[in-house]
Amino acid sequence: MDMHPLLQVLFQFAFYYPMVMAFFWMSGGLYYYFRRERHSRPRNDPPLMIDPPFASLLIPCHNEAENLGDTLGAALAQRYPADYEVIAIDDGSSDDTGARLDVLAAKHPRLRVLHLDRNLGKANALRMGALAARSEYLVCIDGDAMLEEHALHWMIWHLVSGNRVGAVTGNPRIRNRSTLLGRLQVAEFSSIIGMIKRAQRVYGRIFTISGVIAGFRRTALHQVGWWSDDMVTEDIDISWRLQRAHWDIRYEPNALCFILMPETLKGLWRQRLRWAQGGVEVMLRHARSLLHWKERRMWGVLLEYVLSVIWAYTMLFIVVLWALGKFIEMPPQLHIASLLPEWHGVILALVCLLQFASSLIIDRRYETQIGRNYFWVIWYPMAYWLISLSTTLVALPKTLLRRRSKRATWTSPDRGIR
C-alpha cells in the first residue's frame, strides 16, 4: 500500500531541504568569491585609507589567564597605519586574569584594563568597553582569539568606507586541530559558515556576525541600544537589530582571527546548544515585528531559520514514527521500513562533497595546505547534521521555558584538548 500523502510530503521535505540549501549556499558563495575575492588585494596589502582613524580594540575576558599572552600579543602587534588602543575588560574573573592584565598594562602603554567586580556577561563587558573607548570604530574579539596582523586594518577599512556600514564580521579560523572534532570544524568553518556568510552577503542580509571577531560603528550601537544582556548569544541579536535599523553589515574574509574550539563531544554539545538557543531567542523576539513590509529584506533570513527548525522537527517525527513501528503494529500507510539512506542518501552525500570542493576553491586563498584537513570530511555530514538536529530540538523548548529577562552571564567553554 502506498505511503500516506502527508508522510510523503514530510519525507520529500526532509530530503530536499538540505540539498536545496546546499546549492543555495554554494551558488551565493561562489558568486561572492568570483565577483569580489578572486582578484582582490592580497591579505598582507590591505586597501589604503586616506585618513585612517584612531581605532579601539575591545577584548572582554572571563577566566582567560592561560590565553592572555597569545591574544594580547597578537592584538598589540597589529600593523595598522594609525594609532589604536587595546581595552581588555576583566569581567569578574575568578582566576588571576585581572592580575595578569595589570602586569601587561604596565608594560604596554597602548593597553588599558577595566575591572568589573562580578560576572555580568559578555554583553555588559562589551558595553563597558565601548563606553570607555576613545574611538568611533570598535573591533571586538574574544579573550582566546589571535588576530592576524592586518585584521584590524581590514575591519576598520570597511567601517570608514560608507556612512551606513554599522558592522563588519571577520573570518574565524580554527587553531586547535589535534582531534577528529577539531579537523571537522576546520572544514565546517570554511565550507559551511564561511560560505553561508558569503551567500547571505550576496542575498542581502547576514544571519549573524561572528562574535569572536566583529567591528562596529559606535553610533550604530548607540542607536539600537547596545548589546542585549539577556540574550544567550548577543552577536545574533545585535546583528538583527542593526539590520532592522537599516545599518549595513559586511563580511571581510581577509580579516583572519585564529580561535580555540571544543574538541570534546560535551564541549561541542554545550557550544552548539547555546548557538541554537540564541537563534531561537532572536526568532521569538523579532519574528512578529519582521512581518511588516518595511522589514521585508529580513524575510529571507527569517524564513531560512524557520525552515531549519521545521526540518529538525520533521526528522524527529519520522524517527519517532519508525521507532513506534518496531514496538506496535502501525497502519500500512504509516509504516517506515528503515532509516538507513538508500539512493537519496547517496545524492545528499555527493552534494555535500560538492559543497566541500567548492569551499576548497575559495579557502585555499586564506590558508596553505587546507586541503589536507578535507581527508576527514567524509564524517562531517553525519556529525554536523546530527548535532544541528539535536541541538535545535532541545533549544526550542529550553528557550520557551527560560525565564524572561534573565541576565546571560559567562560560562567557561571547552577550549580544546591541550
Solvent accessible surface area in square Angstrom, and as a share of the most:
residue,aa,sasa,rsa
1,M,180,0.80
2,D,112,0.58
3,M,61,0.27
4,H,69,0.31
5,P,85,0.53
6,L,108,0.54
7,L,3,0.02
8,Q,78,0.34
9,V,89,0.51
10,L,36,0.18
11,F,64,0.27
12,Q,102,0.45
13,F,49,0.21
14,A,13,0.10
15,F,22,0.09
16,Y,102,0.39
17,Y,26,0.10
18,P,19,0.12
19,M,30,0.13
20,V,84,0.49
21,M,26,0.12
22,A,11,0.08
23,F,95,0.40
24,F,84,0.35
25,W,21,0.07
26,M,8,0.04
27,S,63,0.41
28,G,1,0.01
29,G,0,0.00
30,L,44,0.22
31,Y,117,0.44
32,Y,11,0.04
33,Y,18,0.07
34,F,98,0.41
35,R,164,0.60
36,R,113,0.41
37,E,6,0.03
38,R,123,0.45
39,H,159,0.71
40,S,42,0.27
41,R,98,0.36
42,P,75,0.47
43,R,68,0.25
44,N,106,0.54
45,D,63,0.33
46,P,12,0.07
47,P,17,0.11
48,L,153,0.76
49,M,23,0.10
50,I,184,0.94
51,D,125,0.65
52,P,32,0.20
53,P,30,0.19
54,F,57,0.24
55,A,0,0.00
56,S,0,0.00
57,L,0,0.00
58,L,0,0.00
59,I,0,0.00
60,P,0,0.00
61,C,0,0.00
62,H,22,0.10
63,N,44,0.23
64,E,5,0.02
65,A,7,0.06
66,E,128,0.57
67,N,10,0.05
68,L,1,0.01
69,G,54,0.52
70,D,69,0.36
71,T,0,0.00
72,L,2,0.01
73,G,40,0.38
74,A,15,0.11
75,A,0,0.00
76,L,31,0.15
77,A,62,0.48
78,Q,13,0.06
79,R,149,0.54
80,Y,21,0.08
81,P,76,0.48
82,A,29,0.23
83,D,80,0.42
84,Y,5,0.02
85,E,2,0.01
86,V,0,0.00
87,I,0,0.00
88,A,0,0.00
89,I,0,0.00
90,D,12,0.06
91,D,0,0.00
92,G,21,0.20
93,S,23,0.15
94,S,103,0.66
95,D,63,0.33
96,D,65,0.34
97,T,0,0.00
98,G,12,0.11
99,A,62,0.48
100,R,109,0.40
101,L,0,0.00
102,D,70,0.36
103,V,84,0.48
104,L,40,0.20
105,A,29,0.23
106,A,93,0.72
107,K,139,0.59
108,H,66,0.30
109,P,133,0.84
110,R,87,0.32
111,L,8,0.04
112,R,76,0.28
113,V,30,0.17
114,L,43,0.21
115,H,95,0.42
116,L,35,0.17
117,D,135,0.70
118,R,150,0.55
119,N,44,0.23
120,L,32,0.16
121,G,0,0.00
122,K,33,0.14
123,A,7,0.05
124,N,12,0.06
125,A,0,0.00
126,L,5,0.02
127,R,46,0.17
128,M,64,0.28
129,G,0,0.00
130,A,0,0.00
131,L,100,0.50
132,A,30,0.23
133,A,7,0.06
134,R,162,0.59
135,S,7,0.04
136,E,59,0.26
137,Y,34,0.13
138,L,0,0.00
139,V,0,0.00
140,C,5,0.03
141,I,1,0.00
142,D,32,0.17
143,G,3,0.03
144,D,6,0.03
145,A,0,0.00
146,M,59,0.26
147,L,10,0.05
148,E,29,0.13
149,E,73,0.33
150,H,11,0.05
151,A,1,0.00
152,L,0,0.00
153,H,14,0.06
154,W,9,0.03
155,M,0,0.00
156,I,0,0.00
157,W,72,0.25
158,H,17,0.08
159,L,0,0.00
160,V,53,0.31
161,S,56,0.36
162,G,21,0.21
163,N,131,0.67
164,R,117,0.43
165,V,3,0.01
166,G,0,0.00
167,A,0,0.00
168,V,0,0.00
169,T,0,0.00
170,G,0,0.00
171,N,5,0.03
172,P,7,0.05
173,R,10,0.04
174,I,3,0.01
175,R,70,0.26
176,N,20,0.10
177,R,61,0.22
178,S,74,0.48
179,T,31,0.18
180,L,72,0.36
181,L,28,0.14
182,G,0,0.00
183,R,69,0.25
184,L,8,0.04
185,Q,5,0.02
186,V,4,0.02
187,A,0,0.00
188,E,6,0.03
189,F,17,0.07
190,S,5,0.04
191,S,0,0.00
192,I,21,0.11
193,I,33,0.17
194,G,4,0.04
195,M,0,0.00
196,I,37,0.19
197,K,13,0.05
198,R,5,0.02
199,A,0,0.00
200,Q,14,0.06
201,R,45,0.17
202,V,43,0.25
203,Y,101,0.38
204,G,18,0.17
205,R,24,0.09
206,I,1,0.01
207,F,31,0.13
208,T,27,0.16
209,I,2,0.01
210,S,15,0.10
211,G,13,0.13
212,V,19,0.11
213,I,0,0.00
214,A,1,0.01
215,G,0,0.00
216,F,3,0.01
217,R,23,0.08
218,R,55,0.20
219,T,71,0.41
220,A,0,0.00
221,L,0,0.00
222,H,125,0.56
223,Q,104,0.46
224,V,27,0.16
225,G,48,0.46
226,W,28,0.10
227,W,5,0.02
228,S,19,0.12
229,D,36,0.19
230,D,27,0.14
231,M,6,0.03
232,V,27,0.16
233,T,4,0.02
234,E,15,0.07
235,D,27,0.14
236,I,10,0.05
237,D,0,0.00
238,I,0,0.00
239,S,0,0.00
240,W,1,0.00
241,R,41,0.15
242,L,0,0.00
243,Q,5,0.02
244,R,61,0.22
245,A,24,0.18
246,H,109,0.49
247,W,12,0.04
248,D,37,0.19
249,I,4,0.02
250,R,52,0.19
251,Y,5,0.02
252,E,10,0.05
253,P,4,0.02
254,N,6,0.03
255,A,0,0.00
256,L,2,0.01
257,C,0,0.00
258,F,64,0.27
259,I,8,0.04
260,L,21,0.11
261,M,7,0.03
262,P,3,0.02
263,E,7,0.03
264,T,55,0.32
265,L,129,0.64
266,K,151,0.64
267,G,6,0.06
268,L,7,0.03
269,W,90,0.32
270,R,121,0.44
271,Q,28,0.12
272,R,21,0.08
273,L,20,0.10
274,R,99,0.36
275,W,83,0.29
276,A,15,0.12
277,Q,10,0.04
278,G,0,0.00
279,G,2,0.01
280,V,0,0.00
281,E,13,0.06
282,V,0,0.00
283,M,23,0.10
284,L,77,0.38
285,R,109,0.40
286,H,6,0.03
287,A,29,0.22
288,R,207,0.75
289,S,34,0.22
290,L,0,0.00
291,L,122,0.61
292,H,110,0.49
293,W,168,0.59
294,K,136,0.58
295,E,11,0.05
296,R,106,0.39
297,R,148,0.54
298,M,3,0.01
299,W,95,0.33
300,G,52,0.50
301,V,11,0.06
302,L,18,0.09
303,L,105,0.52
304,E,38,0.17
305,Y,29,0.11
306,V,48,0.28
307,L,52,0.26
308,S,30,0.19
309,V,13,0.07
310,I,86,0.44
311,W,26,0.09
312,A,1,0.01
313,Y,72,0.27
314,T,9,0.05
315,M,51,0.23
316,L,68,0.34
317,F,92,0.38
318,I,5,0.03
319,V,57,0.33
320,V,70,0.40
321,L,14,0.07
322,W,72,0.25
323,A,34,0.27
324,L,77,0.38
325,G,27,0.26
326,K,119,0.50
327,F,172,0.72
328,I,97,0.49
329,E,172,0.77
330,M,32,0.14
331,P,71,0.44
332,P,88,0.55
333,Q,73,0.32
334,L,54,0.27
335,H,98,0.44
336,I,11,0.06
337,A,75,0.58
338,S,53,0.34
339,L,74,0.37
340,L,140,0.70
341,P,91,0.57
342,E,115,0.51
343,W,163,0.57
344,H,60,0.27
345,G,13,0.12
346,V,90,0.51
347,I,63,0.32
348,L,26,0.13
349,A,47,0.36
350,L,109,0.54
351,V,13,0.08
352,C,13,0.08
353,L,87,0.43
354,L,89,0.44
355,Q,11,0.05
356,F,6,0.02
357,A,51,0.40
358,S,7,0.05
359,S,1,0.01
360,L,57,0.28
361,I,69,0.35
362,I,3,0.02
363,D,4,0.02
364,R,158,0.58
365,R,71,0.26
366,Y,9,0.04
367,E,34,0.15
368,T,117,0.68
369,Q,125,0.55
370,I,3,0.01
371,G,33,0.32
372,R,170,0.62
373,N,12,0.06
374,Y,25,0.10
375,F,153,0.64
376,W,81,0.28
377,V,9,0.05
378,I,127,0.65
379,W,146,0.51
380,Y,9,0.03
381,P,21,0.13
382,M,130,0.58
383,A,28,0.21
384,Y,59,0.22
385,W,75,0.26
386,L,98,0.49
387,I,34,0.17
388,S,41,0.26
389,L,23,0.11
390,S,37,0.24
391,T,3,0.02
392,T,19,0.11
393,L,32,0.16
394,V,60,0.34
395,A,0,0.00
396,L,38,0.19
397,P,58,0.37
398,K,94,0.40
399,T,4,0.02
400,L,96,0.48
401,L,154,0.77
402,R,47,0.17
403,R,166,0.61
404,R,151,0.55
405,S,96,0.62
406,K,95,0.40
407,R,94,0.34
408,A,24,0.19
409,T,68,0.40
410,W,43,0.15
411,T,89,0.52
412,S,61,0.39
413,P,68,0.43
414,D,36,0.19
415,R,44,0.16
416,G,14,0.13
417,I,96,0.49
418,R,182,0.67
